């Protein structure tokens, strides 16, 4: 009975201890990277393909036979990973790399190890919830998302894309109201 009580108390306080470790680590912060390994925001599709040829963590097999994307001026390059990474996706806008997504191999590495490494390297995340941990700088969003995905996003480009979507949405609302006024 006493062992159960101690175990129950430990299970109840464990999340608080983990949270205290996360919150208590602001002095370790380093600047967030502008990409993963040598893959940096703004690089062209051709530059990324060249880097993939020598990558030890990603397998480049050459260009796909067919690529179809709904958005103009965007490209997506997907590659298989090696060992710790299942696959990776590189997204380009106007031939500049702006997003890197790494889907991790859950059989080889765990979420907690990734979280601890990012927390040690970049300090506590600005956003922490059951779905993801996110670190932010003026240039980068870096997130660790469940089940096991690491994302690097070029913040200025992402915010520009979001602004474009909001502008388009506002224009569509105005056009809708104008149409409704004709009825």
KOLLUMNU-954657 format. One line per field, with one value per atom (N, C-alpha, C): x, y, z. Coordinates in Angstrom, 2 decimals. Example, Ala and Ser with C-alpha at 12.3 -4.5 7.8 and 13.67 -1.06 7.14 Angstrom:
residues 2
east 13.19; 12.30; 13.20; 12.85; 13.67; 12.90
north -5.69; -4.50; -3.30; -2.25; -1.06; 0.03
up 7.80; 7.80; 7.80; 7.08; 7.14; 7.87
END
This chain:
residues 183
east 0.82; 0.00; 0.87; 1.89; 2.76; 3.56; 3.99; 4.72; 3.83; 2.57; 1.64; 1.47; 1.38; 1.22; 2.45; 3.62; 4.86; 4.94; 4.60; 4.62; 3.63; 2.43; 1.41; 1.89; 2.49; 3.00; 4.12; 4.98; 6.06; 5.50; 4.50; 3.88; 3.19; 2.63; 1.97; 2.98; 4.13; 5.11; 6.10; 6.21; 7.15; 6.94; 5.71; 5.55; 6.02; 5.83; 6.29; 7.81; 8.47; 9.93; 10.47; 9.86; 10.27; 10.05; 8.90; 8.61; 9.61; 9.99; 10.95; 12.30; 12.70; 13.96; 13.89; 12.77; 12.60; 12.64; 11.88; 11.78; 13.08; 13.80; 14.98; 16.25; 16.17; 17.35; 17.52; 17.21; 17.28; 18.70; 19.69; 21.03; 21.80; 21.32; 22.04; 21.74; 20.79; 20.33; 21.46; 21.42; 22.30; 21.41; 21.99; 21.16; 20.69; 19.47; 18.91; 19.58; 19.71; 20.36; 19.49; 20.12; 19.40; 19.20; 19.06; 18.85; 19.43; 19.54; 20.03; 21.31; 22.33; 23.65; 24.07; 24.43; 24.84; 23.69; 22.48; 21.30; 20.77; 20.93; 20.61; 19.50; 18.69; 17.61; 18.17; 17.40; 17.79; 18.57; 19.09; 19.83; 18.88; 19.43; 18.62; 18.42; 17.47; 17.20; 18.46; 19.15; 20.38; 21.45; 21.61; 22.58; 22.24; 20.95; 20.53; 20.78; 20.49; 20.75; 22.23; 23.09; 24.53; 24.95; 24.40; 24.71; 24.20; 23.05; 22.49; 23.40; 24.14; 25.03; 26.10; 26.48; 27.53; 27.02; 25.71; 25.14; 25.25; 25.60; 25.66; 24.35; 23.47; 22.21; 21.00; 21.21; 20.10; 20.56; 19.63; 19.95; 19.31; 20.11; 19.64; 19.74; 18.61; 18.57; 18.36; 18.36; 18.14; 16.74; 16.49; 15.20; 14.05; 12.87; 11.70; 11.20; 10.43; 9.90; 8.85; 8.01; 6.93; 6.86; 6.68; 6.47; 5.27; 4.27; 3.09; 2.82; 2.78; 2.44; 1.34; 0.44; -0.69; -0.29; 0.74; 1.13; 2.16; 2.02; 3.05; 4.31; 5.45; 6.74; 7.17; 6.67; 7.11; 7.63; 8.57; 9.11; 9.23; 9.11; 9.25; 10.19; 11.18; 12.15; 12.09; 11.75; 11.69; 12.77; 13.42; 14.48; 14.34; 14.88; 14.92; 16.04; 15.85; 16.87; 17.71; 18.75; 19.65; 19.64; 19.29; 19.33; 18.41; 18.84; 18.03; 16.88; 17.03; 16.02; 15.33; 14.00; 13.24; 13.22; 12.82; 12.78; 12.87; 13.17; 13.29; 12.59; 12.07; 11.43; 12.02; 12.39; 12.92; 11.93; 11.43; 10.44; 11.06; 10.81; 11.38; 10.27; 10.50; 9.61; 10.48; 10.09; 10.86; 12.33; 12.57; 13.88; 14.78; 14.17; 14.94; 14.43; 15.32; 14.94; 14.35; 13.15; 12.55; 12.05; 11.99; 11.48; 12.21; 12.62; 13.24; 12.47; 11.96; 11.21; 11.93; 12.26; 12.92; 11.99; 11.57; 10.75; 11.73; 11.76; 12.76; 12.33; 13.30; 13.08; 12.86; 11.63; 11.27; 11.94; 12.37; 13.05; 14.50; 15.05; 16.46; 16.69; 15.69; 15.85; 14.49; 14.50; 13.22; 12.99; 11.74; 11.32; 12.04; 12.13; 12.73; 14.20; 14.95; 16.36; 16.48; 15.61; 15.62; 15.28; 14.24; 13.83; 14.95; 15.57; 16.64; 17.81; 18.17; 19.29; 18.95; 17.75; 17.35; 17.25; 16.75; 16.62; 18.00; 18.94; 20.31; 20.96; 20.74; 21.43; 20.81; 19.47; 18.80; 18.00; 18.08; 17.32; 15.88; 15.08; 13.69; 12.91; 11.98; 11.17; 10.20; 9.89; 8.92; 7.50; 7.30; 5.99; 6.20; 5.42; 5.51; 4.11; 3.67; 2.38; 2.49; 1.45; 1.56; 1.87; 1.60; 1.85; 3.24; 3.80; 5.10; 5.81; 7.11; 7.96; 8.51; 8.49; 8.93; 9.87; 11.00; 11.97; 11.87; 12.06; 11.88; 13.01; 13.38; 14.27; 13.69; 14.34; 13.83; 13.94; 14.82; 15.03; 14.47; 14.26; 13.97; 12.87; 12.02; 11.17; 11.75; 12.05; 12.52; 11.54; 10.95; 9.97; 10.26; 9.92; 9.94; 8.49; 7.94; 6.52; 6.33; 5.25; 4.92; 4.18; 4.42; 5.15; 6.67; 7.29; 8.75; 9.20; 8.94; 9.30; 10.03; 11.12; 11.86; 11.69; 11.27; 11.05; 11.87; 12.48; 13.19; 12.44; 11.98; 11.25; 11.90; 12.04; 12.55; 11.42; 11.54; 10.45; 10.02; 10.94; 10.48; 9.70; 10.14; 9.43; 8.06; 8.02; 6.74; 5.75; 6.20; 5.31; 4.86; 5.72; 5.35; 4.27; 4.44; 3.43; 2.10; 2.15; 0.93; 0.24; 1.03; 0.46; -0.22; 0.40; -0.20; -1.53; -1.61; -2.86; -3.93; -3.53; -4.49; -4.99; -4.10; -4.50; -5.46; -5.15; -6.02; -7.38; -7.38; -8.63; -9.46; -8.82; -9.52; -10.11; -9.34; -9.83; -11.03; -10.97; -12.09; -13.33; -13.17; -14.31; -14.95; -14.13; -14.64; -15.39; -14.80; -15.48; -16.78; -16.80; -18.02; -19.09; -18.71; -19.67; -20.18; -19.29; -19.72; -20.71; -20.42; -21.35; -22.69; -22.65; -23.90; -24.69; -24.01; -24.69; -25.41; -25.00; -25.66; -26.96; -27.22; -28.44; -29.66
north -1.19; 0.00; 1.26; 1.25; 2.41; 2.62; 1.52; 1.61; 2.21; 1.84; 2.40; 3.90; 4.32; 5.74; 6.52; 6.01; 6.67; 6.71; 5.61; 5.56; 6.56; 6.63; 7.59; 9.02; 9.34; 10.70; 11.02; 10.05; 10.25; 10.51; 9.74; 9.91; 11.26; 11.75; 13.06; 14.21; 14.05; 15.13; 15.08; 13.98; 13.86; 14.93; 15.19; 16.26; 17.62; 17.88; 19.15; 19.23; 18.11; 18.10; 18.32; 17.67; 17.86; 19.31; 19.88; 21.28; 22.21; 21.92; 22.76; 22.74; 21.59; 21.52; 22.37; 22.34; 23.11; 24.59; 25.03; 26.44; 26.96; 26.12; 26.57; 26.61; 26.67; 26.57; 27.73; 28.98; 30.05; 30.51; 30.24; 30.76; 30.02; 28.87; 28.06; 28.50; 29.37; 29.72; 30.10; 29.53; 29.89; 30.35; 31.00; 31.44; 30.23; 30.31; 29.20; 29.11; 27.90; 27.72; 28.24; 28.54; 28.98; 27.80; 26.61; 25.41; 24.21; 23.10; 21.85; 21.45; 21.11; 20.77; 21.90; 21.61; 22.64; 23.19; 22.69; 23.13; 24.40; 25.54; 26.83; 27.54; 28.29; 29.06; 29.93; 30.01; 30.85; 30.12; 28.93; 28.19; 27.79; 27.69; 27.30; 25.79; 25.36; 23.94; 23.22; 23.83; 23.24; 23.09; 24.10; 24.03; 22.92; 22.78; 21.73; 20.35; 20.18; 18.89; 18.54; 19.52; 19.30; 18.86; 19.53; 19.15; 17.75; 17.38; 16.05; 14.94; 15.20; 14.18; 13.75; 14.65; 14.31; 14.13; 14.19; 14.05; 12.61; 12.47; 11.14; 10.78; 11.75; 11.51; 11.42; 11.74; 11.74; 11.06; 10.34; 9.61; 10.30; 10.87; 11.53; 10.54; 10.27; 9.29; 9.95; 11.26; 11.97; 12.55; 13.30; 13.98; 12.98; 13.32; 12.46; 12.58; 11.59; 11.61; 12.71; 12.90; 13.88; 14.66; 15.98; 16.82; 17.70; 17.65; 18.49; 19.20; 20.53; 21.31; 22.31; 22.58; 23.45; 24.93; 25.31; 26.72; 27.05; 28.21; 28.64; 29.08; 29.02; 29.45; 28.66; 27.45; 26.61; 25.28; 24.72; 23.40; 22.61; 21.32; 20.43; 19.30; 19.06; 18.01; 17.06; 15.80; 14.80; 13.75; 13.38; 12.37; 11.40; 10.22; 9.24; 9.59; 9.19; 9.43; 8.20; 8.39; 7.29; 7.15; 6.01; 5.59; 6.41; 7.59; 8.35; 9.10; 9.40; 10.15; 9.21; 9.15; 8.33; 9.00; 10.28; 11.03; 12.52; 13.28; 14.73; 15.40; 16.58; 17.38; 18.78; 19.28; 20.63; 21.40; 22.51; 23.30; 24.63; 25.01; 26.22; 27.15; 28.45; 29.47; 30.37; 30.51; 31.31; 30.89; 29.59; 28.95; 29.27; 29.59; 29.78; 28.83; 28.07; 27.12; 27.87; 27.46; 28.13; 27.16; 25.87; 24.92; 23.58; 23.05; 21.73; 20.91; 19.76; 18.88; 17.54; 17.11; 15.83; 14.92; 13.83; 12.83; 11.81; 11.72; 10.90; 9.43; 8.55; 7.12; 6.77; 6.50; 6.22; 4.95; 4.07; 2.86; 3.14; 4.28; 4.57; 5.72; 6.59; 7.73; 8.08; 8.62; 8.90; 10.41; 10.75; 12.16; 12.86; 12.21; 12.83; 13.19; 12.32; 12.60; 13.82; 13.90; 15.07; 16.34; 16.26; 17.42; 17.89; 16.96; 17.31; 17.97; 17.45; 18.04; 19.46; 19.66; 21.00; 21.95; 21.47; 22.28; 22.70; 21.77; 22.09; 23.10; 22.92; 23.74; 25.13; 25.22; 26.49; 27.07; 26.45; 26.95; 26.46; 27.00; 26.53; 27.00; 26.19; 26.57; 27.70; 28.53; 29.60; 29.05; 27.92; 27.27; 25.82; 25.37; 23.98; 23.49; 22.49; 21.88; 20.39; 19.61; 18.16; 17.77; 18.67; 18.35; 18.76; 19.86; 20.29; 21.23; 21.32; 22.31; 23.18; 24.50; 25.39; 26.46; 26.62; 27.65; 28.70; 29.97; 31.05; 32.06; 32.58; 33.74; 34.63; 35.74; 36.63; 36.00; 35.00; 34.36; 32.95; 32.27; 30.83; 30.42; 29.52; 28.73; 27.33; 26.76; 25.39; 24.66; 23.58; 22.87; 21.38; 20.78; 19.33; 18.94; 18.23; 17.90; 16.40; 16.05; 14.64; 14.15; 12.91; 11.92; 12.14; 12.41; 12.56; 13.36; 14.64; 15.48; 16.73; 17.05; 18.28; 19.18; 20.44; 21.39; 22.64; 23.09; 24.36; 25.24; 26.41; 27.31; 28.68; 29.24; 30.59; 31.54; 32.17; 32.96; 34.13; 34.95; 36.05; 35.57; 34.48; 33.96; 33.41; 32.68; 32.14; 33.25; 34.30; 35.41; 36.14; 36.23; 36.83; 36.00; 34.68; 33.79; 33.90; 33.96; 34.12; 35.43; 36.50; 37.82; 37.77; 37.07; 36.92; 36.18; 35.15; 34.40; 35.28; 36.07; 36.97; 38.03; 38.58; 39.58; 38.97; 37.77; 37.09; 36.81; 36.39; 36.12; 37.39; 38.52; 39.80; 40.21; 40.02; 40.36; 39.49; 38.21; 37.31; 37.71; 38.16; 38.63; 39.86; 40.79; 42.00; 41.63; 40.74; 40.30; 39.60; 38.80; 38.10; 39.10; 40.11; 41.14; 41.92; 42.23; 42.91; 42.07; 40.77; 39.89; 39.82; 39.65; 39.59; 40.88; 42.01; 43.29; 43.38; 42.54; 42.57; 41.80; 41.03; 40.20; 41.00
up 0.00; 0.00; 0.00; 0.86; 0.97; -0.33; -0.96; -2.21; -3.31; -3.33; -4.31; -4.11; -2.85; -2.55; -3.01; -2.72; -3.14; -4.66; -5.31; -6.77; -7.35; -6.79; -7.27; -7.12; -5.98; -5.78; -6.76; -7.01; -7.97; -9.36; -9.76; -11.08; -11.21; -10.12; -10.15; -10.21; -9.58; -9.54; -10.70; -11.40; -12.50; -13.57; -14.04; -15.03; -14.51; -13.23; -12.66; -12.65; -12.37; -12.38; -13.78; -14.77; -16.16; -16.56; -16.23; -16.56; -15.89; -14.66; -13.95; -14.66; -15.20; -15.94; -17.19; -17.89; -19.11; -18.81; -17.82; -17.49; -16.88; -16.18; -15.47; -16.29; -17.62; -18.44; -19.42; -19.06; -20.03; -20.36; -19.52; -19.73; -20.81; -21.27; -22.24; -23.68; -23.84; -25.18; -26.13; -27.30; -28.40; -29.54; -30.49; -31.61; -32.40; -32.88; -33.64; -35.00; -35.52; -36.82; -37.96; -39.07; -40.27; -41.21; -40.63; -41.41; -40.67; -41.38; -40.81; -41.55; -40.79; -41.35; -42.29; -43.50; -44.46; -45.29; -45.05; -45.79; -45.13; -45.78; -45.18; -45.94; -45.18; -45.79; -46.91; -47.99; -49.12; -50.19; -49.89; -50.91; -52.04; -53.23; -54.39; -54.40; -55.19; -55.37; -55.86; -56.78; -57.32; -56.23; -55.38; -54.29; -53.30; -52.99; -52.05; -52.66; -53.94; -54.59; -54.54; -54.74; -54.68; -53.28; -52.25; -50.86; -50.52; -51.09; -50.81; -51.31; -52.38; -52.93; -51.94; -51.03; -50.07; -48.64; -48.44; -47.10; -46.61; -45.33; -44.73; -44.02; -43.82; -43.12; -44.06; -45.32; -46.29; -47.58; -48.24; -49.47; -50.66; -51.52; -52.74; -53.89; -54.54; -55.62; -56.97; -57.02; -58.27; -58.33; -59.38; -59.53; -59.70; -59.14; -59.34; -60.78; -61.20; -62.56; -62.74; -61.73; -61.82; -60.51; -60.63; -59.46; -59.73; -58.84; -58.99; -57.67; -57.73; -56.57; -56.96; -56.02; -56.31; -56.34; -55.61; -55.54; -56.61; -57.24; -58.18; -57.43; -58.10; -57.54; -56.31; -56.15; -55.04; -55.56; -54.84; -55.17; -53.88; -54.00; -52.86; -53.26; -52.44; -52.68; -51.50; -51.74; -50.67; -50.90; -49.80; -49.88; -48.71; -48.90; -47.82; -46.86; -45.63; -44.61; -44.37; -43.58; -43.21; -41.70; -41.22; -39.82; -38.91; -38.43; -37.48; -38.17; -39.43; -40.18; -41.16; -41.08; -42.05; -43.41; -43.40; -44.65; -44.33; -45.37; -45.22; -46.39; -46.12; -47.17; -47.12; -48.28; -48.43; -49.30; -48.77; -49.51; -49.91; -51.16; -51.73; -52.17; -52.01; -52.55; -53.41; -54.67; -55.63; -55.62; -55.63; -55.67; -54.48; -53.33; -52.11; -51.04; -50.42; -49.38; -48.19; -47.77; -46.61; -45.55; -45.85; -44.87; -45.01; -43.86; -43.81; -42.79; -43.21; -42.32; -42.26; -41.05; -40.84; -40.06; -40.68; -40.00; -39.43; -38.11; -37.44; -37.37; -37.25; -37.13; -35.66; -35.30; -33.90; -33.35; -34.23; -33.77; -33.36; -33.79; -33.54; -32.56; -32.39; -31.50; -30.91; -29.70; -29.03; -28.90; -28.69; -28.58; -27.44; -26.31; -25.14; -25.38; -26.04; -26.35; -27.26; -28.27; -29.16; -28.38; -27.55; -26.78; -25.85; -25.15; -24.23; -24.95; -26.12; -26.88; -27.33; -27.86; -28.31; -27.11; -26.01; -24.80; -24.27; -24.27; -23.82; -24.77; -26.05; -27.05; -27.20; -27.15; -27.46; -26.29; -25.13; -24.00; -24.04; -23.16; -23.08; -24.31; -24.75; -25.92; -25.58; -26.58; -26.38; -26.36; -26.99; -27.00; -26.60; -25.63; -25.19; -24.87; -25.60; -25.34; -25.66; -25.45; -25.69; -27.13; -28.09; -29.49; -29.97; -29.40; -29.90; -28.94; -29.17; -28.52; -29.65; -29.45; -30.52; -29.97; -30.66; -30.35; -31.45; -31.09; -32.06; -31.97; -33.12; -33.20; -34.29; -34.56; -35.61; -36.98; -37.14; -38.44; -38.57; -37.43; -37.48; -36.51; -36.99; -36.11; -36.15; -35.00; -34.90; -34.01; -34.53; -33.71; -33.70; -32.58; -32.41; -32.19; -33.16; -33.14; -32.98; -32.29; -32.12; -33.34; -33.77; -33.01; -33.06; -34.21; -34.24; -35.47; -35.47; -36.60; -36.11; -36.77; -36.49; -37.70; -37.46; -38.56; -38.35; -39.43; -39.48; -40.48; -40.05; -40.94; -40.95; -42.13; -42.29; -41.90; -40.75; -40.19; -41.10; -41.64; -42.50; -43.73; -44.35; -45.51; -45.10; -44.00; -43.52; -43.21; -42.53; -42.21; -43.46; -44.46; -45.74; -46.44; -46.41; -47.00; -46.27; -44.94; -44.15; -44.47; -44.61; -44.94; -46.30; -47.25; -48.58; -48.52; -47.69; -47.53; -46.89; -45.89; -45.23; -46.20; -47.02; -48.01; -49.02; -49.49; -50.45; -49.82; -48.55; -47.86; -47.73; -47.40; -47.30; -48.63; -49.70; -51.03; -51.40; -51.04; -51.34; -50.55; -49.31; -48.51; -49.15; -49.62; -50.27; -51.55; -52.34; -53.58; -53.26; -52.21; -51.80; -51.41; -50.61; -50.20; -51.42; -52.34; -53.56; -54.34; -54.44; -55.16; -54.46; -53.14; -52.39; -52.54; -52.70; -52.90; -54.23; -55.18; -56.49; -56.51; -55.49; -55.46; -55.10
END
